[in-house]
């Protein structure tokens, strides 16, 4: 018994321990859900990056050789 005489300290300790365990379990569930969500975001970003790199390769300037210059047309003197 406590100093006041009407609290059951063991019962209070048991309730607090149970409540604390429940809080930790809930926090762990939220953490797992957040980690899974972040993993999904990371996978989507990786896929998007791959697609953007492929688009840049397709649409970017190619390593083309310079075309041969044509001779300027000769002008006739009047």
Residue pairs with C-beta under 8 A, 6 or more apart in sequence:
1 7
1 8
1 9
2 9
